[in-house]
Amino acid sequence: MPIIALTGGIASGKSTVANRLRELGAHVISADELVRFVQQGGSPTLDAIRDRFGMGVIDSDGELDRAALGRLIFGDGIARKDLENIVHPAIGIEFRARVSDIVANDSHAIIIYDIPLLVETNRVKEFDSVIVVACDPQIRHDRLVSLRGLDSADAWSRIEAQAGEDERIAVADWVIDSSRSITSTITQTESVWADLAAAYGL
């Protein structure tokens, strides 16, 4: 049962690749979705975040106010580490539970873990292979501005806060270049899936 990491910088087109892999038969688990799940209202993880950071990080609906939490941990290494120590174990437990459920229902499953910060968190060796969605930073910047409404400075700051393209490509078993058209990205994704299917006997 292979677990393949899928990573790429912000606005690289990683979601397009993940969605196509899911359509082709992969079981996709999203790290971002796991974070939201374990931090939902009423969860032990959110209770622990509230105890550490105060009621100011809880909104009127009893859910996490991510913007407020972000302001508290921005530039504060100790606060960020405290948050990681609360959230990461919960994510690990939920990830393993989902993998177990998948395998119980599909013994030939190929699992794709959509993990944006693979390189930044030094987790490459935890996975059987790595797919990197690569895209020129200027194109990613333009997507953030035109599609997500960020201003130019904010777009660049988010890009520069992550690993560089060369760092991600250096750990890749497959590289999907998403700097051209969506059709090209999909075609490359299908080629990677064919390789995975051949390698793991699908």
C-alpha positions as CSV (number, residue, x, y, z in Angstrom):
1,M,0.0,0.0,0.0
2,P,2.0,3.0,-1.2
3,I,1.6,6.5,0.3
4,I,2.7,9.1,-2.2
5,A,3.3,12.7,-1.1
6,L,1.9,15.4,-3.4
7,T,3.4,18.8,-2.8
8,G,3.8,22.2,-4.5
9,G,3.9,25.9,-3.7
10,I,0.9,28.1,-3.1
11,A,-1.1,28.6,-6.3
12,S,0.9,26.0,-8.1
13,G,-2.1,24.1,-9.3
14,K,-1.8,21.3,-6.8
15,S,-5.5,21.0,-6.3
16,T,-6.1,20.4,-10.0
17,V,-3.6,17.6,-9.9
18,A,-5.1,16.1,-6.7
19,N,-8.6,16.2,-8.1
20,R,-7.5,14.5,-11.3
21,L,-5.7,11.8,-9.4
22,R,-8.8,11.2,-7.3
23,E,-10.9,10.9,-10.5
24,L,-8.4,8.3,-11.8
25,G,-8.7,6.2,-8.7
26,A,-6.3,7.5,-6.1
27,H,-7.4,7.9,-2.5
28,V,-6.5,11.5,-1.7
29,I,-6.0,12.8,1.8
30,S,-5.6,16.5,2.2
31,A,-3.3,17.8,5.0
32,D,-5.2,21.1,5.0
33,E,-8.5,19.3,5.4
34,L,-7.1,17.3,8.3
35,V,-6.0,20.5,10.0
36,R,-9.5,21.9,9.7
37,F,-11.1,18.6,10.9
38,V,-9.1,18.2,14.0
39,Q,-9.6,21.9,14.9
40,Q,-13.3,22.0,14.5
41,G,-15.6,23.3,17.2
42,G,-16.0,21.0,20.2
43,S,-12.8,19.0,19.4
44,P,-10.2,18.4,22.1
45,T,-7.6,20.1,19.8
46,L,-9.6,23.3,19.7
47,D,-10.1,23.1,23.5
48,A,-6.3,22.9,23.9
49,I,-5.8,25.8,21.5
50,R,-8.3,27.9,23.5
51,D,-6.5,27.0,26.7
52,R,-3.2,28.0,25.3
53,F,-4.1,31.1,23.3
54,G,-7.3,32.4,25.0
55,M,-10.9,33.0,24.0
56,G,-9.8,35.6,21.5
57,V,-9.1,32.8,19.0
58,I,-12.6,31.4,19.1
59,D,-15.3,33.1,17.0
60,S,-19.0,33.6,17.9
61,D,-19.9,30.2,16.5
62,G,-17.4,28.4,18.7
63,E,-15.1,27.7,15.8
64,L,-11.4,28.7,15.4
65,D,-10.8,32.2,14.3
66,R,-7.8,31.4,12.1
67,A,-7.0,35.1,11.4
68,A,-6.8,35.9,15.1
69,L,-4.7,32.8,15.8
70,G,-2.4,33.8,12.9
71,R,-1.8,37.2,14.4
72,L,-0.8,35.7,17.7
73,I,1.7,33.3,16.3
74,F,3.1,35.5,13.5
75,G,6.8,36.1,14.3
76,D,6.5,34.3,17.7
77,G,8.5,31.1,17.4
78,I,7.5,29.8,20.9
79,A,3.8,30.3,20.2
80,R,4.1,28.6,16.8
81,K,5.9,25.7,18.4
82,D,3.2,25.4,21.1
83,L,0.5,25.3,18.3
84,E,2.4,22.7,16.4
85,N,2.7,20.5,19.6
86,I,-1.1,20.7,20.0
87,V,-2.1,20.2,16.4
88,H,0.4,17.8,14.8
89,P,-0.2,14.8,17.1
90,A,-4.0,15.1,16.4
91,I,-3.3,15.3,12.7
92,G,-1.1,12.2,12.9
93,I,-3.8,10.2,14.7
94,E,-6.5,11.2,12.1
95,F,-4.2,10.5,9.2
96,R,-3.5,7.0,10.4
97,A,-7.2,6.3,11.0
98,R,-8.1,7.4,7.5
99,V,-5.3,5.3,6.0
100,S,-6.6,2.3,7.9
101,D,-10.1,2.9,6.7
102,I,-8.9,3.1,3.1
103,V,-6.9,0.0,3.3
104,A,-9.7,-2.0,4.9
105,N,-11.9,-1.2,2.0
106,D,-9.3,-1.3,-0.8
107,S,-6.2,-3.6,-0.4
108,H,-4.7,-2.2,-3.6
109,A,-5.1,1.4,-2.7
110,I,-2.7,4.1,-3.8
111,I,-2.9,6.9,-1.3
112,I,-2.0,10.4,-2.2
113,Y,-1.2,12.7,0.7
114,D,-1.7,16.3,-0.4
115,I,0.9,18.1,1.9
116,P,1.9,21.6,1.0
117,L,4.7,21.9,3.4
118,L,6.4,18.6,2.8
119,V,9.9,20.0,2.3
120,E,9.5,22.7,5.0
121,T,8.7,20.1,7.6
122,N,11.4,17.6,6.5
123,R,8.9,14.8,6.0
124,V,10.1,13.5,2.6
125,K,11.4,10.2,4.0
126,E,8.0,9.3,5.4
127,F,6.6,8.6,1.9
128,D,7.2,6.0,-0.8
129,S,7.5,8.6,-3.5
130,V,7.0,12.3,-4.1
131,I,5.1,14.2,-6.8
132,V,5.9,17.9,-7.1
133,V,3.7,20.4,-8.9
134,A,6.1,23.0,-10.1
135,C,5.3,26.4,-11.4
136,D,7.3,29.6,-12.0
137,P,6.9,31.9,-9.0
138,Q,5.9,34.9,-11.2
139,I,2.9,32.8,-12.5
140,R,2.0,31.8,-9.0
141,H,2.1,35.4,-8.0
142,D,-0.1,36.5,-10.8
143,R,-2.6,33.7,-10.0
144,L,-2.8,34.9,-6.3
145,V,-3.4,38.4,-7.4
146,S,-6.0,37.7,-10.2
147,L,-7.7,34.7,-8.8
148,R,-7.5,35.1,-5.0
149,G,-7.5,38.9,-4.8
150,L,-4.3,39.3,-2.9
151,D,-2.2,42.4,-3.4
152,S,1.2,42.0,-4.9
153,A,3.2,42.3,-1.7
154,D,1.1,39.8,0.1
155,A,1.3,37.4,-2.8
156,W,5.1,37.6,-2.8
157,S,5.4,37.2,1.0
158,R,3.3,34.0,0.9
159,I,5.4,32.6,-1.9
160,E,8.7,33.5,-0.3
161,A,7.6,32.0,3.1
162,Q,7.6,28.6,1.5
163,A,10.4,26.4,0.1
164,G,11.8,27.4,-3.3
165,E,11.0,25.5,-6.5
166,D,14.5,24.0,-6.7
167,E,14.2,22.7,-3.2
168,R,10.9,20.9,-4.0
169,I,12.1,19.6,-7.3
170,A,15.2,18.1,-5.7
171,V,13.1,15.7,-3.7
172,A,10.7,14.8,-6.5
173,D,10.2,11.4,-8.1
174,W,7.8,13.1,-10.6
175,V,7.5,16.7,-11.5
176,I,4.4,18.1,-13.1
177,D,4.9,21.5,-14.7
178,S,1.7,23.5,-14.2
179,S,3.0,26.7,-15.7
180,R,1.3,26.1,-19.0
181,S,-2.3,25.2,-19.6
182,I,-4.7,23.1,-17.4
183,T,-4.8,20.6,-20.3
184,S,-1.1,20.2,-20.1
185,T,-1.2,19.8,-16.3
186,I,-3.9,17.1,-16.6
187,T,-2.0,15.3,-19.3
188,Q,1.1,15.2,-17.1
189,T,-1.0,14.0,-14.2
190,E,-2.4,11.2,-16.2
191,S,1.1,10.1,-17.2
192,V,2.2,10.0,-13.5
193,W,-0.9,8.0,-12.6
194,A,0.0,5.5,-15.4
195,D,3.5,5.2,-13.9
196,L,2.0,4.6,-10.4
197,A,-0.5,2.0,-11.7
198,A,2.3,0.1,-13.4
199,A,4.6,0.3,-10.4
200,Y,2.0,-0.9,-7.9
201,G,0.2,-3.4,-10.1
202,L,-3.1,-1.8,-10.7
